[in-house]
């Protein structure tokens, strides 16, 4: 499969409309949140394999377990990120911290998150070697980020008719996972 086009990405959550109702699990505190987290992991894994047909079926128990363990596994990276931001602010001041945050959140966290979701190990969040693929394909990566932002904005407008909320939630990483599939895996 070639590069993911915008039309396919836009239509993806609507190919199985019933799947959009899974967003309602957000109303169940903690358990529902972990289930949606695990469901999101499975969606990103499918994107990374080039599967853009339709939303998978939510499996509450296994998705909740997956979401919980992925949450626990992500804690070391979150703590490391906080330490980096504190260090940047202490050493260079608020401007340096702000610039560091922007650069890390645009060029490091997204691709490391996709890597983490695919490999599901704590260490995969720290495989900084994959950042070479981002910088070696910088033009493609920037277009990927811009497409992600555009898709977000389209779904943001669709929030008015409520389907934008789950569509936005379930496709937020579709272009990044496609970039990962094409350039890293």
C-alpha positions in Angstrom: 0.0 0.0 0.0 1.3 3.5 -0.9 0.9 6.7 1.0 -2.4 7.2 2.9 -4.5 9.9 1.2 -6.7 12.4 3.0 -10.0 11.1 1.7 -9.3 7.6 3.0 -8.3 9.0 6.4 -11.4 11.2 6.6 -13.7 8.3 5.7 -12.1 5.8 8.0 -14.2 6.3 11.2 -17.4 6.4 9.2 -16.9 3.0 7.5 -18.3 1.4 10.7 -20.5 4.0 12.2 -21.4 1.8 15.2 -17.7 2.0 16.2 -18.1 5.7 16.8 -20.3 4.9 19.8 -17.3 3.5 21.6 -16.5 7.0 22.6 -19.3 6.8 25.2 -17.0 4.6 27.3 -15.4 7.8 28.3 -18.4 8.4 30.6 -17.3 5.4 32.7 -14.5 6.8 34.9 -11.2 5.0 35.0 -12.3 1.6 33.6 -13.8 3.2 30.5 -10.8 5.4 30.1 -8.4 2.5 30.2 -10.6 0.6 27.7 -10.6 3.5 25.3 -6.8 3.7 25.8 -6.3 0.1 24.9 -8.7 0.5 22.0 -6.7 3.4 20.7 -3.5 1.3 20.9 -5.2 -1.4 18.8 -6.3 1.2 16.3 -2.8 2.7 15.9 -1.4 -0.8 15.5 -3.8 -1.4 12.7 -2.9 1.9 11.1 0.8 0.9 11.3 0.0 -2.2 9.4 -1.8 -0.3 6.6 -5.3 -1.3 7.7 -7.5 1.7 7.1 -10.8 -0.2 6.3 -12.9 0.3 9.4 -12.8 0.8 13.2 -12.1 -2.5 15.0 -14.6 -3.9 17.5 -13.9 -2.8 21.1 -13.2 -5.7 23.4 -13.9 -4.0 26.8 -12.0 -6.4 29.1 -8.9 -7.0 27.0 -8.8 -3.3 25.8 -9.1 -2.1 29.4 -6.2 -4.4 30.5 -4.1 -3.2 27.5 -4.8 0.4 28.3 -3.9 0.0 31.9 -0.6 -1.7 31.2 0.3 0.8 28.4 -0.4 3.6 30.9 2.0 2.1 33.4 4.6 1.5 30.8 4.4 5.1 29.7 5.2 6.6 33.1 9.0 6.5 32.8 8.9 8.5 29.6 6.5 11.1 31.0 8.8 11.5 34.0 11.8 11.9 31.7 10.0 14.5 29.6 9.1 16.5 32.7 12.7 16.4 33.9 13.9 17.6 30.5 11.4 20.5 30.6 12.4 21.5 34.1 16.1 21.3 33.2 15.5 23.4 30.1 13.7 26.1 32.1 16.3 26.1 34.9 19.3 26.3 32.5 17.9 28.5 29.7 14.8 30.2 31.2 11.2 30.1 30.0 12.0 30.8 26.3 14.3 27.8 26.1 11.8 25.6 27.9 9.1 26.8 25.5 11.2 26.1 22.4 12.3 22.8 23.8 8.7 21.8 24.5 7.6 22.8 21.0 10.4 20.9 19.3 10.1 17.8 21.4 6.3 17.7 21.0 6.5 18.1 17.2 9.5 16.0 16.3 10.1 13.5 19.1 7.0 12.6 21.1 4.7 11.7 18.2 7.0 9.2 16.4 8.2 7.7 19.7 4.6 7.3 20.8 3.8 5.4 17.6 6.9 3.3 18.1 5.9 2.6 21.8 2.3 1.6 20.8 3.6 -0.8 18.2 6.3 -2.4 20.2 4.6 -2.1 23.6 7.8 -2.0 25.6 9.1 0.7 28.0 12.4 0.8 26.1 10.6 1.5 22.8 9.8 5.0 24.1 13.5 5.6 24.4 14.6 4.3 20.9 15.9 7.7 19.8 17.5 6.2 16.8 14.2 6.2 14.9 14.3 10.0 15.0 16.8 9.7 12.1 13.9 8.6 9.9 12.0 11.8 10.9 14.9 14.1 10.0 16.0 12.2 6.9 12.4 12.5 5.6 11.7 15.9 7.2 9.5 17.2 4.3 7.3 14.1 4.4 7.1 14.3 8.2 6.0 18.0 8.1 3.4 17.2 5.5 2.2 14.3 7.8 1.9 16.8 10.7 0.1 19.3 8.5 -2.4 16.6 7.3 -3.0 15.6 10.9 -3.8 19.2 11.8 -6.1 19.6 8.8 -7.9 16.4 9.6 -8.3 17.6 13.3 -9.7 20.9 12.1 -12.2 19.2 9.8 -13.4 17.0 12.6 -13.5 20.0 14.9 -16.0 21.6 12.7 -18.0 18.3 12.7 -18.2 18.5 16.5 -21.3 20.5 15.9 -23.1 17.3 14.7 -21.4 15.3 17.4 -19.7 12.7 15.1 -16.6 14.9 15.1 -15.7 14.0 18.7 -15.2 10.2 18.2 -13.9 10.7 14.7 -11.2 13.1 16.0 -10.4 10.7 18.9 -10.1 7.6 16.8 -8.1 9.0 13.9 -5.7 11.5 15.6 -2.6 9.4 14.8 -3.6 8.0 11.4 -1.1 9.9 9.4 1.7 9.5 11.9 1.1 5.7 12.0 1.2 5.7 8.2 4.5 7.6 8.2 5.8 5.1 10.7 4.7 2.2 8.5 6.3 3.7 5.4 9.5 5.2 6.8 10.5 3.3 10.0 9.1 -0.2 10.3 
